[in-house]
Amino acid sequence: MKRIIWIVLTGLFYSLVAAQEDVQLLFDTANVAYQEGNYDAAIEGYEKILTEHMHFDSEYNLGNAYFKTQAWGPAILHYERAALLSPGNSDLKTNLTLANAQIKDRIESLPSNGILDIWDRVIAPGRFRLWMRIMVLAWTLGFVALAWRIWSVRLENRRILGTSAAVLLVTGALAVVLVFSTSQRIDTSKSAIVMATESSVRNEPGASSMTLFMLHEGTKVIVLQRSEAHWKIQLANGNTGWILAEDLAEI
């Protein structure tokens, strides 16, 4: 039994190491392209990483690559995604401020709720894979520890394994809550960036409805409601309206 447990743990360890090595290789290749001024190749490399992994440096560098090509919408999008992973990064804050200075819309924000902002960062869509992996790993190791405890003879080892199993299973249960909350956040994402050069915000869904105002590339909005082709959005100043879903990208 102990041999089987050891094989399982070893397999998990080496699979994680191999995945990390693949990410590092892609990241280094993209960095070389960026340093050589080949921003299209750098963008392609960072995006490959981000299709499968949550990776702050790739989000941040991808924002930088788009910034270099003056694609303000994608640059702000990836800076905002990076901010969800490392909100206190000073370089990121500076670059996001510089990118926002390039867009046309100037919207003053209403006062925010600090606790809700923290929770939104914890259950950001980009963290779904992280919480899922923690959940699976914690539950797996927790049940392994319980099984090991059953087969262990020494009382001291049984106590250690029992405590470890309890901690791991509680961690797994908390991860379940985070996975569920993040999944709900993905289904009803609250933040998006305008990616179209210019987009009409209307009082109702549909091209025949009245235009309330125009938004431009790079503007951040809050998503309130979704239909098949239009999303109802709210600006930082409280103004609301309906915009084409294809003109937005979720953070």
C-alpha positions as CSV (number, residue, x, y, z in Angstrom):
1,M,0.0,0.0,0.0
2,K,2.8,2.4,0.9
3,R,4.5,1.7,-2.4
4,I,1.3,2.5,-4.3
5,I,0.9,5.8,-2.4
6,W,4.6,6.6,-3.1
7,I,4.1,5.9,-6.9
8,V,1.0,8.2,-7.0
9,L,2.7,11.1,-5.2
10,T,5.8,10.7,-7.4
11,G,3.7,10.7,-10.5
12,L,1.9,13.9,-9.4
13,F,5.2,15.6,-8.6
14,Y,6.9,14.8,-11.9
15,S,3.8,15.8,-13.9
16,L,3.8,19.2,-12.2
17,V,7.5,19.6,-12.8
18,A,7.2,18.7,-16.5
19,A,4.3,21.2,-17.0
20,Q,6.4,23.9,-15.3
21,E,9.3,23.2,-17.6
22,D,7.1,23.5,-20.7
23,V,5.8,26.8,-19.5
24,Q,9.3,28.1,-18.8
25,L,10.5,27.1,-22.3
26,L,7.6,28.9,-24.0
27,F,8.0,31.9,-21.7
28,D,11.8,32.2,-22.4
29,T,11.2,31.9,-26.2
30,A,8.5,34.6,-26.0
31,N,10.9,36.8,-24.0
32,V,13.6,36.5,-26.6
33,A,11.2,37.5,-29.3
34,Y,10.1,40.5,-27.2
35,Q,13.6,41.7,-26.6
36,E,14.3,41.4,-30.4
37,G,11.3,43.6,-31.1
38,N,9.4,40.7,-32.7
39,Y,6.2,41.6,-30.8
40,D,3.9,39.4,-32.9
41,A,5.9,36.3,-32.1
42,A,6.1,37.3,-28.4
43,I,2.3,37.8,-28.3
44,E,1.8,34.4,-29.8
45,G,4.1,32.8,-27.3
46,Y,2.6,34.4,-24.2
47,E,-1.0,33.6,-25.5
48,K,0.0,29.9,-25.8
49,I,0.9,29.9,-22.2
50,L,-2.2,31.6,-21.1
51,T,-4.6,29.2,-22.9
52,E,-3.5,26.5,-20.4
53,H,-2.0,28.2,-17.4
54,M,-2.5,31.1,-15.1
55,H,0.8,33.0,-15.2
56,F,1.2,36.6,-14.0
57,D,4.5,37.2,-15.9
58,S,2.9,36.1,-19.2
59,E,-0.2,38.3,-18.6
60,Y,2.1,41.3,-17.8
61,N,4.5,40.8,-20.6
62,L,1.6,40.2,-23.1
63,G,0.2,43.6,-22.0
64,N,3.6,45.1,-22.6
65,A,3.9,43.6,-26.1
66,Y,0.4,44.9,-27.0
67,F,1.4,48.3,-25.6
68,K,4.5,48.4,-27.9
69,T,2.2,47.8,-30.9
70,Q,-0.2,50.5,-29.6
71,A,-3.1,48.0,-29.3
72,W,-4.5,49.8,-26.2
73,G,-7.5,47.5,-25.7
74,P,-5.6,44.2,-25.5
75,A,-2.8,45.9,-23.5
76,I,-5.3,47.1,-20.9
77,L,-7.1,43.8,-20.9
78,H,-4.0,41.8,-20.1
79,Y,-2.7,44.4,-17.5
80,E,-6.1,44.1,-15.8
81,R,-5.9,40.3,-15.8
82,A,-2.4,40.5,-14.4
83,A,-3.6,42.9,-11.7
84,L,-6.0,40.2,-10.6
85,L,-3.1,37.9,-9.9
86,S,-0.7,40.5,-8.4
87,P,-2.7,43.6,-7.5
88,G,0.2,45.2,-5.5
89,N,2.8,45.1,-8.4
90,S,4.1,48.7,-8.7
91,D,5.4,48.2,-12.3
92,L,2.1,46.9,-13.4
93,K,0.2,49.8,-11.8
94,T,2.5,52.3,-13.7
95,N,2.1,50.6,-17.0
96,L,-1.7,50.3,-16.6
97,T,-1.8,54.0,-15.8
98,L,0.2,54.8,-19.0
99,A,-2.1,52.6,-21.1
100,N,-5.2,54.2,-19.7
101,A,-3.8,57.6,-20.5
102,Q,-3.9,56.6,-24.2
103,I,-7.6,55.9,-24.5
104,K,-10.3,58.4,-25.4
105,D,-12.8,57.9,-22.6
106,R,-12.3,59.7,-19.3
107,I,-14.6,58.3,-16.7
108,E,-14.5,59.2,-13.0
109,S,-15.1,56.3,-10.7
110,L,-17.6,56.1,-7.9
111,P,-16.4,55.1,-4.4
112,S,-15.7,51.3,-4.3
113,N,-16.3,48.7,-1.5
114,G,-12.9,47.4,-0.4
115,I,-14.1,44.1,0.9
116,L,-16.0,43.3,-2.3
117,D,-13.0,44.3,-4.4
118,I,-10.8,41.8,-2.5
119,W,-13.3,39.0,-3.0
120,D,-13.6,39.8,-6.7
121,R,-9.8,39.3,-7.0
122,V,-9.9,36.0,-5.2
123,I,-12.6,34.6,-7.5
124,A,-11.3,36.1,-10.7
125,P,-11.9,33.9,-13.7
126,G,-8.1,33.5,-14.2
127,R,-7.9,31.7,-10.9
128,F,-10.3,28.9,-11.8
129,R,-7.6,26.4,-12.8
130,L,-5.6,27.2,-9.6
131,W,-8.5,26.5,-7.3
132,M,-9.4,23.4,-9.3
133,R,-5.9,22.1,-9.0
134,I,-5.8,22.8,-5.3
135,M,-9.1,21.1,-4.8
136,V,-8.1,18.0,-6.6
137,L,-4.6,17.9,-5.0
138,A,-6.0,18.5,-1.5
139,W,-8.7,15.9,-1.7
140,T,-6.3,13.3,-3.3
141,L,-3.6,13.8,-0.6
142,G,-6.2,14.0,2.1
143,F,-7.6,10.5,1.2
144,V,-4.1,9.2,0.7
145,A,-3.2,10.4,4.2
146,L,-6.4,8.7,5.6
147,A,-5.5,5.4,3.8
148,W,-1.9,5.6,5.1
149,R,-3.2,6.2,8.6
150,I,-5.3,3.0,8.4
151,W,-2.2,1.0,7.5
152,S,0.2,2.7,9.9
153,V,1.1,0.8,13.0
154,R,2.8,3.5,15.1
155,L,0.5,5.7,17.2
156,E,2.6,8.8,16.6
157,N,2.4,8.3,12.8
158,R,-1.3,7.8,13.0
159,R,-1.8,11.1,14.8
160,I,0.3,13.0,12.3
161,L,-1.4,11.4,9.4
162,G,-4.8,12.0,10.9
163,T,-4.1,15.7,11.5
164,S,-2.6,16.1,8.0
165,A,-5.7,14.4,6.4
166,A,-8.0,16.7,8.3
167,V,-6.1,19.8,7.2
168,L,-6.0,18.6,3.6
169,L,-9.7,17.8,3.5
170,V,-10.7,21.1,5.0
171,T,-8.5,22.8,2.4
172,G,-10.2,20.8,-0.3
173,A,-13.6,21.8,1.0
174,L,-12.6,25.5,1.0
175,A,-11.2,25.0,-2.5
176,V,-14.6,23.6,-3.6
177,V,-16.3,26.8,-2.4
178,L,-13.7,28.9,-4.4
179,V,-14.1,26.7,-7.5
180,F,-17.9,27.1,-7.3
181,S,-17.7,30.8,-6.8
182,T,-15.2,31.3,-9.6
183,S,-17.3,29.2,-11.9
184,Q,-20.3,31.4,-11.1
185,R,-18.1,34.5,-11.7
186,I,-17.1,33.1,-15.1
187,D,-20.7,32.6,-16.0
188,T,-21.6,36.1,-14.9
189,S,-18.3,38.0,-15.3
190,K,-18.5,41.5,-13.9
191,S,-15.6,43.2,-15.7
192,A,-14.7,43.6,-19.4
193,I,-12.7,45.8,-21.7
194,V,-14.0,47.5,-24.9
195,M,-12.0,46.0,-27.7
196,A,-13.7,47.8,-30.7
197,T,-12.3,51.1,-31.9
198,E,-15.7,52.6,-31.2
199,S,-18.9,51.1,-29.9
200,S,-22.5,52.4,-29.4
201,V,-24.1,52.0,-26.0
202,R,-27.9,51.8,-26.4
203,N,-30.9,52.0,-24.1
204,E,-32.1,48.5,-25.2
205,P,-30.6,45.5,-27.1
206,G,-30.7,45.8,-30.9
207,A,-29.5,48.1,-33.6
208,S,-32.8,50.0,-33.8
209,S,-32.7,51.2,-30.2
210,M,-31.6,54.7,-29.2
211,T,-27.8,55.4,-28.8
212,L,-27.0,56.8,-25.3
213,F,-23.3,57.4,-25.7
214,M,-20.2,56.0,-27.4
215,L,-17.4,54.0,-25.9
216,H,-13.9,53.5,-27.3
217,E,-11.1,50.9,-27.2
218,G,-9.6,50.3,-23.8
219,T,-12.5,51.4,-21.6
220,K,-13.3,49.2,-18.6
221,V,-16.9,48.4,-17.9
222,I,-19.0,46.3,-15.5
223,V,-21.2,43.6,-17.0
224,L,-24.7,43.6,-15.4
225,Q,-26.7,41.4,-17.7
226,R,-26.3,39.3,-20.9
227,S,-28.3,38.4,-23.9
228,E,-27.2,36.4,-26.9
229,A,-25.7,39.4,-28.8
230,H,-25.7,42.3,-26.3
231,W,-24.5,42.8,-22.8
232,K,-25.9,45.4,-20.4
233,I,-22.9,47.3,-18.9
234,Q,-22.3,49.9,-16.3
235,L,-19.5,52.5,-16.3
236,A,-17.4,53.5,-13.3
237,N,-19.5,56.7,-13.0
238,G,-22.8,54.7,-12.8
239,N,-24.1,55.1,-16.4
240,T,-25.6,52.0,-18.0
241,G,-26.7,50.7,-21.4
242,W,-26.5,47.8,-23.8
243,I,-23.4,47.1,-26.0
244,L,-22.6,44.5,-28.6
245,A,-21.0,41.5,-26.8
246,E,-18.5,41.0,-29.6
247,D,-17.1,44.5,-28.8
248,L,-16.1,43.4,-25.3
249,A,-13.5,41.0,-23.8
250,E,-13.9,39.7,-20.3
251,I,-11.1,40.3,-17.8
